[in-house]
């Protein structure tokens, strides 16, 4: 077949199947974004505390992160199209469970099912794009997955916030059910594959990586609540006064290392590993994973910091928060969609260095201009610039991984992407929370000592070891139970306002430092523009 005829064939490939894959990414991301919005409704309907309702978020993330590598191997063995349809039906079932839930147990079960289904959908999206598209179409298709995440997060806040306010939380999952039905119908336009029954699943490696990811996620997610070093009262247990959170992180790292040792040994022996580490052989591919981890962790940190500050400190609703975050989310969506055009002109290394430069500059800018009034033009400008860099990076580094791997390893790339993003999200959220609380505690403690209008006897009545971000009204309520005079209450509130803002500014500066360091892996990305995933076995060949 000549190059001209190949180009013509590629041009004739319909985008209709890609619409289904795009909606599948929207389905997963919308479900994730809808859960925080639904917490208040679940607390009211089921009569459970918020911490119990938030278990739905935790179990979804754990299921995805723990099963994604095993899911990739199942897809290779059974066939991507068939297993994709099956898990989309499972996802639809999880939405039904959420809609019809009679107790929090139903909701938790629904999210376990959704997470297990997503663990297969994540690598399936990459493999199906590799199977169905080539060249420029493939680059555009891969880029659309990044824009789908941003689009779904933005729409979930707006639609979910509106429905949650006017109707209730259950109709939000009617949207995920409708999306699942649409994805299932559109899946029949995908190019079929037969699967490979010779693919074996390394169960020992599956258990190792699954346990490692679960322990790492639980450890990082609970650093703030259980304690970074010393165990807090909220910790389920302690080891000679040590918090279980860092212990879980260390155990997760150990199990992760055992997984890599077993995988390399199996590959040297000629066996089929759970994930082919050959996709990370070259420095450029490893640099792409490092860069992906950093940018997703930064995104999670910003998505944690801003809503926390807007809702907790300023006392605004989730809908108000979604409006405040709109410039950032919209910019990420547009940039992730358009960056593919720039990748045809400029090398990934160039785009990544410029993008990390933008995120660094934006975070430094925010550290200096942010105020207690969030909707200022300088703050919005900083968020827009950060969104441009972030949207470009998420799509770019994923494209580098996909285009560097043979088609038969696309599922492995998808599983690495899923594991990296889930871990990075957990680490970014948890570490940023721990850093902010630590900075706030230190700042409040130091400031209280230097304010003579706040005597030591009054400070002793307030537990400074558990300082957190609180609204002014909540702080006044706490101080009302002490011996504080009205003047002392006003002084304490002013001190807290000052330290909260100072902590937020320091948090942005820390993120800016991390963004600047990310230039190291970014400088190792390819200098060339990758064309497409190699296709070593022509369609229809049997081997």
N, C-alpha and C positions, 0 to 999 in steps of 0.2 A: 504494500500500500504506500503511495507517495505521500510526501509531507502535505501537499495541497489537499489530497483526498482526506487525510487524517484531520486536517484543520476543518474541512467542510463537515465531516462527521461530528466533530466536537461542537461546531456551531449549531448543528441541528439538535443537540441533546437538550431535551425539554427541562425547564426549570421547575416544572410541577412537582417532581419527586423531592426537590430541594425544599419546596415550601413545607412539605411534611416534616423534613428533618429540622428545618428552622423552628417549626411549631413544637417539635419534640423538645428542643432546647428551651423554648419559652415555657412549655409545660413544667419542666423541672424547676426552672428558676422562679416561675410564678408561684409554684407551690411553696418554695422556700421563703419567698418574700411575703406570702400570705399568712404564714404561721405567726410571726410576731404581731400582726394586726389582729389576729383571731384570739390572742391570749385572753384579753379582757372578757370576751364573750364566753369562752370556755370556762373561765373562773366563775362567771355568774351562772351559767347553765348547769354546771356539774358540781358547784359548791366546793371547789378545791382551791388551795392556795396557788398563787402565780408560779411558784417554783415547781409545783407538780404539773401544771399545765405546760410549762416550758420544756418538760420532758419530751414532748412531741418534736420539738426542734432538735434536741440532743439525739434522740434515737434515729431520726432521719439521717443526720450527718454521719453518725457512727455506722449505720448500715451501708451507706454509699462508700465511705472510706475503707471499711473493712472488707467489702465484697467486690470492689471494682476490678481488681486484678483477676480474681476467680471468674468474674463475669466475662472478662475479655476472652478467657480460654473457653468458656462455655459457648460463646459466640463463634469462635473458630471451629469448634467441634460440631455444633448443631447447624450452623449456617446463620449469617447475620440477619438476613431478611426474616426468616422464620422466627428466630428468637426475639427479634425486635418487635414483631407483631404480638408475640405472647406477652412480653413484659409491658407493652403499652396497654393491653387488656388488664394486666395486674394493676397498673397505675390507675386505670379507670375504676377498678374495684376499690382501691384505697380511697379514691374520692367519694365513692358511694358510702364507705364506712364513715368518713368525716361528716357527710351530709346527714346520715341517719344515726349518728352516734348517740347512744343512750347514757354513756358514762365516759369518763376520761380514759378508761381502759380501751374502749372502742377507738378513740382518737389516736392513742398511742399505737395500737395495732395497725391502724390505717397508715401511719407514718413509717412504721417498720416495713410494711409492704411497699410503700412508695420509695423508700430508700433502697430496698432490695432491687426493685425494678430499675431505678435510676442507675444502680451499679452496673447494669448491663447496657442501659441506653447510652451512658457516657462514652464507652469505647465503641459502641455500635455506630454512633454518629460519625466518628472518624473513619471507621472501616467502610461504611456505606458511601461516604463522600469519595473515598479512594476507589470504590468499585464503580461509581456512577459518573464521575467527572474527571477531566484531565485538563492540564495546562492552565490557561487563564480562568476558565470556569471553576477549576478546582480551588485556585487561590481565593476567588470570590466566595465560593461556598464555605471554605474554612473561615474566612473573615466574618461571614454572616453569623457564625456561632457566637462570636464575641459580642456583636451588636444585639443578638437575641437576648443575651444575659442582661445587658443594660436596659433594653426595651421592656423586658418582663419585670425587672425590678421597679422601673419607673411606673409602669401601668398597674402593677399589683398594689403599690402604695395608693395611687389615685382611685382605682376602681374598688380595691378592698377597703380603703378608708371610707369611701362614700357608701358602699353597701353595708359595711359594719356599723356606720352611724345611722343609716335610714332603715335598714331591713334586719340585719343580724349577720353573724359570722359564717353561717352555713352556706348561704348562696355563693360566697367566694369560691367554695370548692365545687359548686356547680359549673364554674368557668373551667376549672381544671378537668372536670369530667367531659365537658364539651370539647376541650382541646384534645383530650385523649381519643375521643371518637373521631375527630377530624384527622389526627395523625394516623390512626388505624386505616381509615379509608384511603388516604393518600399513599400509604405504604405499598399499595398494590401497583404503583407506578415505578417502584424501585427495581433495578436490575437484580435478578435473583442469583444467589450463590448456593452451592450444594453443601458446604461444610466439609470438614475433614475428620472422619471417624477415627483416624489414627492419632489425633491430638489427645494426649493424656493430661490430666490435671494433677499436678504435684500437691497432694493434700497436706503434706507436712509443711511445705512452703506457704500454702494457703493459710494454714492455721497460724504460722509464724507472723506473716505480714498482717493478717487480720487482727491478731492480738496486739501486735506492735502499734498499729494505727489506732486501735481503740484506747490503749493505755496512754499513748501520746496525746490523743484528743481530750480524753478525760483529765489528764494531768494538766495540760495547758489551760483548758476551759475552767478549771477550778483553782488556779493559782490565786486568783483574787479572793474567792470565798473561803478556801481552806487555809490559805496562807502561803506566802512564797517560800518561807523557811520554817518558821515556828508555826505549829498548828493553832488555828483559831477555834473558837467555840463551834462554828458551823461545820468543822471537819468531822467526817464520820468516825475517824479514829486517828490516833497519833502513834508515832514510833519514837518513844523516849522524848516526847515533846516536839518531834519533827513532823511537819505537815506531810500528808500522804501525796499531795500534788507533785512535788519534785521527785518523790520516789517513783511514782507512776511514769513520769517522763524518763527517768533513768532506765527503768525496766523496759519501756518502749524502745529506747535507743538500742539496748542490748538485743532484744528480739529482732529489731530491724537489721542489725549487723549479722545475726545468725541467718536471717533470710537471705542476705546478699552472699554470705559464705556458701550456703547450700545451693543457691542459684548458680554461682560461678562454678562450683564443683560439678553440678549436673550438666552444665554446658560443656565443660572440659571432657566429660565422659560421653558426650554425644547425645545426651537425653534432651527431652523437651522441657524447658523451664516454665515456671508459671508466668514469667515475663522475660522476654528476650532482652538482656542487657546490652545486646549489640546495637540497639537504637541509641545508646548513650556512649558509644565507643569513641566518637570524635570529640575534641574539646569544644567545638562549636555547639554540639548537641547538649553537652553538659552545661555549657554557659546558658543555653536557652532555658533549661530547667531551673538553674539558679535565678535567672532573671525573672522567670515566671513566678517562682516562690516569693521573691521580694516584692514584685508589683502587686500580687494578690494579697499578700500580708499587709502592704500599705493601704490597699483599697479597704480591706476589712477593718484596719485601724481607724481610717477616716470615717467609714460607715458606722463604726461603734462610737467614736468620739462626738461627731456632730449630732446625731439623734439623741444621745445621752445628754448633751449640753442643752439642746433645744427643748427636749421634753422634761427632763428632770430639773434643770436649773431654771429655765424660763417657764416651765409649767404649761407647755403647749400640747395640743393633741397630735396623734399620729398623722392626721390629715394635714395639719399645719406643718408638721415636719416634712412631709412629702413635698409640699409646695416650696419649702425652704431649700430642699435638696434638689429641686427640679433642674436648676441650671447645671449642676454637676452631672446628674444622671443623663440629661438630654445631651450634654456635650460628649460624654462617654459613648453614648449610642451613635451619634453622628460620626464621631471620629473612628470608632471601630468599623463602621460601614465604609468610610471613604479611604481608610489607610491602605487598602489593597491597591488603589490606583498609584499611590506613592511608592509602594513596594515594587512596582514594575519599572520605576525609574531609578530608585536609590537602593543601595545595599542595606540589608538588615542591620549591620553594624552602625551605619550612619543614622538610620532612623531611630535606633535604640538609644544611641548616645544623645541625640537631640531631644528625644522624649524624656529620658531621665534628667536631662538638663532642665526641661520645662517643669517636671514635677518638683525638682529641687528648688528652683526659683519660686514656684508657686507656694510651696510650703514655708519657705523663708519669708515671703511676702505676707502670708497669712499670719505668721507668728508676730509680725509687727503691726498689722492693720486690724486684726480681729478685736471686736469689742463685745460688750454684753448685748448690744443691739445687732442681731445677726444680719438683717437685711440691708446692710450698707453696700454701696457700689464697689468699694475696694475689696470687700470680702467676697462678693459674688464674682468679681473679676479673678480673684485668686482661685476660687473653686473651678471656674471655667478653664483656666490654664492648666490646673492639675488634671481636670477631666480630659483635656486634649492629650496630654502625655500618657495618662493611664489607659485611655481607650486605644491608643496606638500600640502600646506595649503588649496588652493582653492578646490582641490579635496577632501581632508580629511574631512574638516568641513561639506561639502555638503553630503558626505557619512554618517557622523554621524547622520545628520538630517533625511536622507532618510531611513536608516536602523532602526531608532528608532520608525518610525511611521507605523501604520497599512496601508495596501494597499489602503483601501478606502479613506485615508487621504493624499495619495501621491500628489494629485493635490494641496492641501492646502500647503504642503511642497514646492512644485514648485512655488506657488504664493508668499510665504514668501521669497524664494530664489530670485525671480525676483525683488520684492520690495526692499529687502535689497541691492542687487547688484546695482540697478539703483540709489538708494539714496546714497550709499557709493561712487559710481563713481562720482556723482555730488558733494558731499561734499569734497572728496579727491582732485578733480581738482580745485574747487573754493577756498577752504581754502588754498591749497598750493600756488595758484596764489596770493591770498591776502597776505599771509605771506611773500612770496618772494619779492613782490613789496614794502611792508612795510619795510622789512629789507634793501632793496636796497635804498629806499628813505632816511631812517635814516642814512645809511652808507655814501651815497653821500653827504648829508647835513653836517654831521659831518666832513667828509674829506675835503669838500670845505672850511670850516671855518679854518682848520688847514694848508691850503696851501696858503702861502703869494703870490704866483705867480698868484692866481686867486682872484682878488680884489672883494670886495662886490658889486661894481657897475656892474661888469660883471655877477656875480651870480644872481643879481636882474633881468637881462635880460633873464634869463632861468627860466622857471617855475618848481621849484623843487617839487612842490606839485603833479606833474603828471609824476614823474620819472618812467620809465619802462625799460625793457630789449630792447636795441637797438644795432644795429651793429655799428662798428666804422665809416663807411662811412656815415651812417645816422646821427650820432652825429656830424660829421664834417660839414655836410650840414646845420644842425641847428645852429651850432656855427658860420658858415659863415655869417649868417644874423645878428650877433651881432658885437660889437666893439672889439672882441677878436683878438689879434695878433696871428701870426702863432705859436709862442712859447706857448702862452696861450692855443691855440687849442690842441697842442701836450700834454700839461700838463693835460688838461681836459679829453682827450681820455685815457691817461695812468691811471688817477684816476678812470675813469669809468671801465676800464678793471680790475683794482684791486678790486673794489667794487662788480663788477658782480661775479667774482670768489669767493670772500669772501661770498657773499650772497648764492651762490650755495652750498658752503661747510656748511654754517649754516643750510641751508634747509635739507641737508642730515643728519646732527646731530639731528635736530628736528624729522625727520622721524625715526631715530634710537631710540630716546627716546620713541616715540609712539610704536614702535615695541617691546621695552623692557617691556613697561607697558602691552602689549598684553599677556604677560606670565600669567597674573592674570586670564583672562577667559580661557586661554589654560590649566591652571592647574586644571580646573573643568571639562574638557572633560572626557569621560568614560575611566576607567582603563581596561575594557574588550574589546575584539574584537567582534563587532556585527556581527551576522551571516547573517541575511536576514530580509526583511520586513515581519512581521507576516501576515498570510493570513487567517483571521477569517472566511471567507466565501468561500467554495470550488467552483471551476469553474463550472458553469452551474447550481448552486443552484438558485432558484428563491425566493426572499423575497422582 
